[in-house]
Amino acid sequence: MRLRHFHTLKPVCPVCGARGEVRPLTLIDPVMREDDVETGLLACPSPECQATYPILQGAPILLADLSSWLASNLHLVLQSDVYHAGVDGLLARALGPDTAFAVVRQQAASYGYEHYGDLDPASGCEHTAPGGVRRMAADLLDALPPASGPSLDLGCAAGRTSFDLADRTLDLVLGIDLNWPLLKIARGVIGQGVARYPHRRIGNRYEPRILSAPLDTEGRADFWVADALNLPFAAGTFRRVMALNLLDCVSSPTGAVQEANRILAPGGHMFLATPFDWAPHATPAAAWQDEADLPALVAAAFSPYPSPLRPAVPPQDIVWRVRLHERSHMHYRCQGMAYKKEG
Ligand SMILES: C[S@@+](CC[C@H](N)C(=O)[O-])C[C@H]1O[C@@H](n2cnc3c(N)ncnc32)[C@H](O)[C@@H]1O
């Protein structure tokens, strides 16, 4: 955790936040690596709450239900990498495609390539061009004048759009996600200037990619584990909030819009895009928006009151392709919108 981000963004306790109380967290026993907190604790100052949150491998884990996340993810945090391509391939073949290891690896391969494939000299031979989500972000951000102030990238995955935001705004950016293996790719870029991910050729055949990625020279980006539905920040903390391809992955899409609006400063901008590719394991069918229309989803988030978010540009159709392997990709037609918050 970068001290600059901690002091500027003043994270608050998510347990108290769930009750509508705002309690800025205190940093306890930090172990530093230059200006970054490598490990330590963030504690709620309220005597009634006393919740504490760990900083693991530089990432604060700011979740109200810390136990559930740790139960599903701590082994991924502590897992070490296999650096030998032959050993790695043997392990993958021995395990087969249906294990948790294989599922996690496929996801890391898709988002690693999509976010950092442009830095891979071999990507010129690929059927699917990387960087669709970066073009999506650029389409939405280009429509508005640049402005300073901190930005939040919700569901940032491997983090490349957070670096793009930092380059545009020349200000602090925080990427948040719940997915440790994807966030770890982003954290490798701020820590070591290296994008490290598995590259899937086809089937069960992967090659490691370790790409030079000097994208964070000014130290503007940081990546934390936090929940888009219960953000650990006081109201109005950010000037810009971006949520690309997130709304169809959360249990409450309207709740995510309300929460993004809460932490957005009056006059700030929100950038949303989604392919409306609802999955029952992520979003219960009762919460699916059948209109597949962002203006309708945003209006539903504030109903029966008028939305404080005013469209800043009309809805746009944006193509997004996610590579699965060298002969396959998912092709989405997303709807994207930029909004300005009243005030
Ligand atoms: C479809 S991916 C899109 C990632 C990235 N924005 C992009 O377009 O390349 C959705 C991301 O949202 C994250 N996510 C899902 N639910 C979340 C939540 N409640 N809070 C934070 N992130 C979440 C997932 O882990 C995943 O990385």
The ligand as an SDF file (V2000), in Angstrom:
LIG
                    3D

 27 29  0  0  0  0  0  0  0  0999 V2000
  -15.3840   -9.0570  -16.4850 C   0  0  0  0  0  0  0  0  0  0  0  0
  -14.0660   -8.6010  -15.4510 S   0  0  0  0  0  0  0  0  0  0  0  0
  -13.5900   -7.0430  -16.1400 C   0  0  0  0  0  0  0  0  0  0  0  0
  -12.2370   -6.6120  -15.7060 C   0  0  0  0  0  0  0  0  0  0  0  0
  -11.7080   -5.3000  -16.3030 C   0  0  0  0  0  0  0  0  0  0  0  0
  -12.4680   -4.1440  -15.8550 N   0  0  0  0  0  0  0  0  0  0  0  0
  -11.7130   -5.3920  -17.7860 C   0  0  0  0  0  0  0  0  0  0  0  0
  -12.6950   -4.9500  -18.4130 O   0  0  0  0  0  0  0  0  0  0  0  0
  -10.7610   -5.9360  -18.3440 O   0  0  0  0  0  0  0  0  0  0  0  0
  -14.8820   -8.1140  -13.9490 C   0  0  0  0  0  0  0  0  0  0  0  0
  -13.9330   -7.8760  -12.7860 C   0  0  0  0  0  0  0  0  0  0  0  0
  -14.7060   -7.4260  -11.6870 O   0  0  0  0  0  0  0  0  0  0  0  0
  -14.2360   -8.0550  -10.5140 C   0  0  0  0  0  0  0  0  0  0  0  0
  -15.3280   -8.0500   -9.5150 N   0  0  0  0  0  0  0  0  0  0  0  0
  -16.4590   -8.7880   -9.5030 C   0  0  0  0  0  0  0  0  0  0  0  0
  -17.2250   -8.4810   -8.4340 N   0  0  0  0  0  0  0  0  0  0  0  0
  -16.5580   -7.5040   -7.7570 C   0  0  0  0  0  0  0  0  0  0  0  0
  -16.8340   -6.7730   -6.5660 C   0  0  0  0  0  0  0  0  0  0  0  0
  -17.9550   -6.9750   -5.8600 N   0  0  0  0  0  0  0  0  0  0  0  0
  -15.9290   -5.8590   -6.1610 N   0  0  0  0  0  0  0  0  0  0  0  0
  -14.7850   -5.6520   -6.8500 C   0  0  0  0  0  0  0  0  0  0  0  0
  -14.4770   -6.3050   -7.9970 N   0  0  0  0  0  0  0  0  0  0  0  0
  -15.3450   -7.2390   -8.4350 C   0  0  0  0  0  0  0  0  0  0  0  0
  -13.8420   -9.4360  -10.9810 C   0  0  0  0  0  0  0  0  0  0  0  0
  -12.9550  -10.0600  -10.0690 O   0  0  0  0  0  0  0  0  0  0  0  0
  -13.2190   -9.1270  -12.3350 C   0  0  0  0  0  0  0  0  0  0  0  0
  -11.8480   -8.8710  -12.2400 O   0  0  0  0  0  0  0  0  0  0  0  0
  1  2  1  0
  2  3  1  0
  2 10  1  0
  3  4  1  0
  4  5  1  0
  5  6  1  0
  5  7  1  0
  7  8  2  0
  7  9  1  0
 10 11  1  0
 11 12  1  0
 11 26  1  0
 12 13  1  0
 13 14  1  0
 13 24  1  0
 14 15  1  0
 14 23  1  0
 15 16  2  0
 16 17  1  0
 17 18  1  0
 17 23  2  0
 18 19  1  0
 18 20  2  0
 20 21  1  0
 21 22  2  0
 22 23  1  0
 24 25  1  0
 24 26  1  0
 26 27  1  0
M  CHG  2   2   1   9  -1
M  END
$$$$
